[in-house]
Amino acid sequence: MKLNTDCVRDILLSVEEECDFSHHMDYDRDLNNNIRLKEYTHEEIIYHIRQCEYSELIFKPNYYDGGKHIIISDLTPSGHQFLANIRDDNVWNGVKVVAKKVGSTSLNAITQIASNVITQIIKSQFNLV
C-alpha cells in the first residue's frame, strides 16, 4: 500500500486528542466514529497505524480480532515532536509541496522536511534568513 501522509497526520491528531494519562484511543472498524478517520478505509487506517508504530510515533498499539479493534495508549515523544511540526495546516501543506518537489514522501523525509520548514519559519521571525 502506498503511504498516505495525510492519513498518518490524521491518526496522530486523533491519538493526541483522545489520549491522556487515563484514556486511550480506541479504534473499532465497525464503530469508526472518529471524524478525522472517516474518509479512510479500514485497510488504510490499520496500515498507517502500523507505519506509525514502526516509525515510533505511537506507543505499541494492541491489535484485537485481526486488527478490527485497536487500542493506542499515546504518542511517543517523537510523535509529539513530529505532530507539533506539522499541526498547522499551512505548514503541513508547505511540507507536502517540498516533499513532492524533492520526490520523497517517506515518513523519515517528511519528518526532516517538517523540521527544516519550522526552522526556516523561526529564522524568518527573527530576521535571520
LUMBA-273378 format. One record per residue (C-alpha): x, y, z; residue in three letters; residue number from 0. Coordinates in Angstrom, 1 decimal, always signed. Layout:
+--------+--------+--------+------+-----+
!     xx !     yy !     zz ! type ! seq !
+--------+--------+--------+------+-----+
!      X !      Y !      Z !  ALA ! NUM !
...
+--------+--------+--------+------+-----+
END
This chain:
+--------+--------+--------+------+-----+
!     xx !     yy !     zz ! type ! seq !
+--------+--------+--------+------+-----+
!   +0.0 !   +0.0 !   +0.0 !  MET !   0 !
!   +1.2 !   +3.5 !   -0.8 !  LYS !   1 !
!   +2.0 !   +5.7 !   +2.2 !  LEU !   2 !
!   -0.6 !   +8.4 !   +2.7 !  ASN !   3 !
!   +0.9 !  +11.0 !   +4.9 !  THR !   4 !
!   -2.4 !  +12.7 !   +5.4 !  ASP !   5 !
!   -3.7 !   +9.5 !   +7.0 !  CYS !   6 !
!   -0.7 !   +9.4 !   +9.2 !  VAL !   7 !
!   -1.2 !  +13.0 !  +10.3 !  ARG !   8 !
!   -4.9 !  +12.3 !  +11.0 !  ASP !   9 !
!   -4.1 !   +9.3 !  +13.1 !  ILE !  10 !
!   -1.6 !  +11.3 !  +15.2 !  LEU !  11 !
!   -4.0 !  +14.2 !  +15.6 !  LEU !  12 !
!   -6.7 !  +11.7 !  +16.7 !  SER !  13 !
!   -4.3 !  +10.0 !  +19.2 !  VAL !  14 !
!   -3.3 !  +13.3 !  +20.7 !  GLU !  15 !
!   -7.0 !  +14.4 !  +21.0 !  GLU !  16 !
!   -8.2 !  +11.2 !  +22.7 !  GLU !  17 !
!   -5.3 !  +10.2 !  +24.9 !  CYS !  18 !
!   -4.2 !  +11.3 !  +28.3 !  ASP !  19 !
!   -3.0 !   +9.5 !  +31.4 !  PHE !  20 !
!   -6.3 !   +7.8 !  +31.9 !  SER !  21 !
!   -7.6 !   +7.4 !  +28.4 !  HIS !  22 !
!   -6.5 !   +5.8 !  +25.2 !  HIS !  23 !
!   -7.6 !   +5.9 !  +21.6 !  MET !  24 !
!   -9.9 !   +3.1 !  +20.8 !  ASP !  25 !
!  -10.3 !   +2.4 !  +17.0 !  TYR !  26 !
!  -13.0 !   -0.1 !  +16.1 !  ASP !  27 !
!  -13.6 !   -0.9 !  +12.4 !  ARG !  28 !
!  -17.4 !   -1.4 !  +12.9 !  ASP !  29 !
!  -17.9 !   +1.7 !  +15.0 !  LEU !  30 !
!  -15.4 !   +4.1 !  +13.4 !  ASN !  31 !
!  -16.8 !   +7.3 !  +14.9 !  ASN !  32 !
!  -13.6 !   +9.2 !  +14.6 !  ASN !  33 !
!  -14.4 !  +12.2 !  +12.4 !  ILE !  34 !
!  -10.7 !  +12.5 !  +11.2 !  ARG !  35 !
!  -10.6 !   +8.9 !  +10.1 !  LEU !  36 !
!  -14.0 !   +8.6 !   +8.3 !  LYS !  37 !
!  -12.5 !   +9.3 !   +4.9 !  GLU !  38 !
!  -10.1 !   +6.4 !   +5.0 !  TYR !  39 !
!  -10.8 !   +2.7 !   +4.5 !  THR !  40 !
!  -10.2 !   +0.3 !   +7.4 !  HIS !  41 !
!   -7.3 !   -1.2 !   +5.5 !  GLU !  42 !
!   -5.7 !   +2.3 !   +5.1 !  GLU !  43 !
!   -6.2 !   +3.0 !   +8.8 !  ILE !  44 !
!   -4.7 !   -0.2 !  +10.1 !  ILE !  45 !
!   -1.8 !   +0.0 !   +7.6 !  TYR !  46 !
!   -0.9 !   +3.5 !   +8.7 !  HIS !  47 !
!   -1.3 !   +2.8 !  +12.4 !  ILE !  48 !
!   +1.3 !   +0.1 !  +11.9 !  ARG !  49 !
!   +3.5 !   +2.6 !  +10.0 !  GLN !  50 !
!   +3.2 !   +5.0 !  +12.9 !  CYS !  51 !
!   +4.2 !   +2.1 !  +15.2 !  GLU !  52 !
!   +7.2 !   +1.2 !  +13.1 !  TYR !  53 !
!   +8.3 !   +4.8 !  +12.9 !  SER !  54 !
!   +8.0 !   +5.0 !  +16.7 !  GLU !  55 !
!   +5.4 !   +7.8 !  +16.5 !  LEU !  56 !
!   +2.9 !   +6.0 !  +18.7 !  ILE !  57 !
!   +3.4 !   +3.6 !  +21.6 !  PHE !  58 !
!   +2.9 !   +0.0 !  +20.6 !  LYS !  59 !
!   -0.7 !   -0.4 !  +19.8 !  PRO !  60 !
!   -2.7 !   -3.5 !  +20.8 !  ASN !  61 !
!   -4.4 !   -5.3 !  +17.9 !  TYR !  62 !
!   -7.5 !   -7.4 !  +18.6 !  TYR !  63 !
!   -9.7 !   -9.6 !  +16.4 !  ASP !  64 !
!   -7.3 !   -9.4 !  +13.4 !  GLY !  65 !
!   -6.9 !   -5.7 !  +13.6 !  GLY !  66 !
!  -10.7 !   -4.9 !  +13.7 !  LYS !  67 !
!  -10.2 !   -3.3 !  +17.1 !  HIS !  68 !
!   -7.0 !   -1.4 !  +18.0 !  ILE !  69 !
!   -6.1 !   +0.4 !  +21.2 !  ILE !  70 !
!   -3.4 !   +3.0 !  +21.2 !  ILE !  71 !
!   -2.2 !   +4.4 !  +24.5 !  SER !  72 !
!   -0.4 !   +7.6 !  +23.4 !  ASP !  73 !
!   +2.1 !   +9.3 !  +21.1 !  LEU !  74 !
!   +5.7 !   +8.8 !  +21.7 !  THR !  75 !
!   +7.9 !  +11.9 !  +22.4 !  PRO !  76 !
!   +9.0 !  +11.7 !  +18.7 !  SER !  77 !
!   +5.3 !  +11.5 !  +17.7 !  GLY !  78 !
!   +4.6 !  +14.7 !  +19.8 !  HIS !  79 !
!   +7.5 !  +16.5 !  +18.2 !  GLN !  80 !
!   +6.6 !  +15.4 !  +14.6 !  PHE !  81 !
!   +2.9 !  +16.4 !  +15.2 !  LEU !  82 !
!   +4.0 !  +19.8 !  +16.7 !  ALA !  83 !
!   +5.9 !  +20.5 !  +13.5 !  ASN !  84 !
!   +3.0 !  +19.6 !  +11.1 !  ILE !  85 !
!   +0.0 !  +20.6 !  +13.1 !  ARG !  86 !
!   -0.6 !  +23.9 !  +11.3 !  ASP !  87 !
!   -2.4 !  +23.4 !   +8.0 !  ASP !  88 !
!   -0.3 !  +25.9 !   +6.2 !  ASN !  89 !
!   +2.9 !  +24.4 !   +7.4 !  VAL !  90 !
!   +1.6 !  +20.9 !   +6.6 !  TRP !  91 !
!   +0.7 !  +22.0 !   +3.0 !  ASN !  92 !
!   +4.2 !  +23.5 !   +2.6 !  GLY !  93 !
!   +5.8 !  +20.3 !   +3.8 !  VAL !  94 !
!   +3.9 !  +18.3 !   +1.3 !  LYS !  95 !
!   +4.9 !  +20.7 !   -1.5 !  VAL !  96 !
!   +8.6 !  +20.4 !   -0.6 !  VAL !  97 !
!   +8.3 !  +16.6 !   -0.3 !  ALA !  98 !
!   +6.8 !  +16.5 !   -3.8 !  LYS !  99 !
!   +9.5 !  +18.7 !   -5.2 !  LYS ! 100 !
!  +12.3 !  +16.6 !   -3.8 !  VAL ! 101 !
!  +10.4 !  +13.4 !   -4.7 !  GLY ! 102 !
!  +10.3 !  +11.8 !   -1.3 !  SER ! 103 !
!   +7.3 !  +11.2 !   +0.9 !  THR ! 104 !
!   +8.7 !   +8.7 !   +3.3 !  SER ! 105 !
!   +8.0 !   +9.4 !   +7.0 !  LEU ! 106 !
!  +11.6 !  +10.0 !   +7.6 !  ASN ! 107 !
!  +11.8 !  +12.6 !   +4.7 !  ALA ! 108 !
!   +8.6 !  +14.2 !   +5.9 !  ILE ! 109 !
!   +9.9 !  +14.5 !   +9.4 !  THR ! 110 !
!  +13.1 !  +16.1 !   +8.2 !  GLN ! 111 !
!  +11.3 !  +18.5 !   +5.9 !  ILE ! 112 !
!   +8.9 !  +19.5 !   +8.6 !  ALA ! 113 !
!  +11.7 !  +20.2 !  +11.0 !  SER ! 114 !
!  +13.5 !  +22.3 !   +8.4 !  ASN ! 115 !
!  +10.3 !  +24.2 !   +7.5 !  VAL ! 116 !
!   +9.8 !  +25.1 !  +11.2 !  ILE ! 117 !
!  +13.5 !  +26.1 !  +11.5 !  THR ! 118 !
!  +13.0 !  +28.5 !   +8.5 !  GLN ! 119 !
!   +9.9 !  +29.9 !  +10.0 !  ILE ! 120 !
!  +11.6 !  +30.6 !  +13.3 !  ILE ! 121 !
!  +14.6 !  +32.2 !  +11.5 !  LYS ! 122 !
!  +12.3 !  +34.4 !   +9.5 !  SER ! 123 !
!  +10.6 !  +35.6 !  +12.7 !  GLN ! 124 !
!  +13.9 !  +36.8 !  +13.9 !  PHE ! 125 !
!  +15.0 !  +38.1 !  +10.5 !  ASN ! 126 !
!  +17.8 !  +35.6 !  +10.4 !  LEU ! 127 !
!  +17.1 !  +34.4 !   +6.9 !  VAL ! 128 !
+--------+--------+--------+------+-----+
END
